[in-house]
Amino acid sequence: MVAKSRSTTKDASARYSPVQILNSEGELTGPSPVIKDEQLVRTLKLMIIGRSFDQRALSLQRQGRIGTYAPISGQEAVQVVSSLCLSDDEWMFPTYRDYAAMYVHGMPLRDLFLYPMGHPQGGRAPESVNIYAISISIATHLPHAVGAAWASKIKGEKKAFMTYHGDGATSEGDFHEAMNFAGVFQVPLVTICENNGWAISLPRERQTHSETIAQKGEAYGVAAVMVDGNDILALYKVISESLDRARAGDGPTFIEAVTYRLGPHTTADDPGRYRSQEELEEMKLKDPLVRTAKYLRGLGLLSESEEAEMWEEAKSLVGDALKEAESIAPPNPDFFFDHVYAELTPNLLKQRREFVPEEAE
Ligand SMILES: Cc1ncc(C[n+]2csc(CCOP(=O)(O)OP(=O)(O)O)c2C)c(N)n1
């Protein structure tokens, strides 16, 4: 029997609607999880650092001081909250757009600048920071994340693993293979799809005929949930519950966090060619920083001057990190041969000599 796909997917959209606790006005629409006041304030502070980093990085790219950069503006809530929910001894598998998540998990801001500068130090987290290699190849890190989580389960650890990807990544084979393994082996993994509405110029509606992205988890027997990705309270609830399930041995969760990419795909992209100004203006009203600040003001946890101070502090933190990054000498041109093999093959040795002619006999 051939099922009419739309009738089944409509059913799915009724089951998967974004969990929301804080609306765009910063008002509660349901019971809030218990979160300490200091933690709420810290969350906004970190989101502001993420936005400040983003603004600075964009302008640096325009000045030719860093290379191609993938902006995070609009996606700070999901990145910051998810990372805050992960323990330091647990591993994160990020993409090229997860700067705020990586910062919160311990990657120095300096190294996050070194990454788009093309410096190898920016491509590798310090020894004590549990962040796997940043994945630019879409979805290729997902089977690695599943493998790491599976290994941890076999070892009897009670750790959770977390990985990020975009809506576009859910059309890649690697995503499906990873989800299948995650389901079959019930690994302790939380997979976060930052559905930011676009995969470069391809809108979410054309990415998949599925009514929701969340339902793709269900197909693999993976717990699936859709959440408002600009709502810090809903994110805290959904992500911390998912991580706790993973730690308790209750298997993986696939989270579709509905957010929006306010900037271009990367600095090499011009979104004015494929999305309307009206759409952007509408989405700016859902800005997670604005929403969180409104909520904190309503609780009496944030005054105008305190918010202004947060911005000043963030800008100076980002400025200092940039100074540090720019003071680090670029690597030798042959550095990329260093970590390929313990001993270079004759062919690679020959190629290396071409980069360092003075070493040639
Ligand atoms: C395997 C692979 N195919 C194609 C590309 C080119 N590419 C870079 S980003 C991108 C879109 C990814 O969109 P999405 O997964 O939604 O993530 P977003 O960039 O929106 O965060 C594509 C196709 C790539 N990097 N890797």
The ligand as an ORCA input file, in Angstrom:
! r2SCAN-3c Opt
* xyz 1 1
  C      29.379     16.948      2.848
  C      29.232     18.407      2.506
  N      28.462     18.776      1.467
  C      28.319     20.079      1.148
  C      28.966     21.048      1.874
  C      28.801     22.516      1.539
  N      28.015     23.178      2.570
  C      28.585     23.923      3.523
  S      27.473     24.530      4.606
  C      26.190     23.806      3.790
  C      24.772     23.989      4.284
  C      24.566     23.377      5.630
  O      23.310     23.746      6.126
  P      22.808     23.276      7.526
  O      23.150     21.838      7.739
  O      21.385     23.643      7.632
  O      23.687     24.108      8.562
  P      23.850     25.685      8.739
  O      25.005     26.103      7.866
  O      22.570     26.341      8.366
  O      24.200     25.872     10.171
  C      26.643     23.108      2.683
  C      25.779     22.373      1.754
  C      29.783     20.617      2.949
  N      30.432     21.485      3.727
  N      29.890     19.306      3.253
*
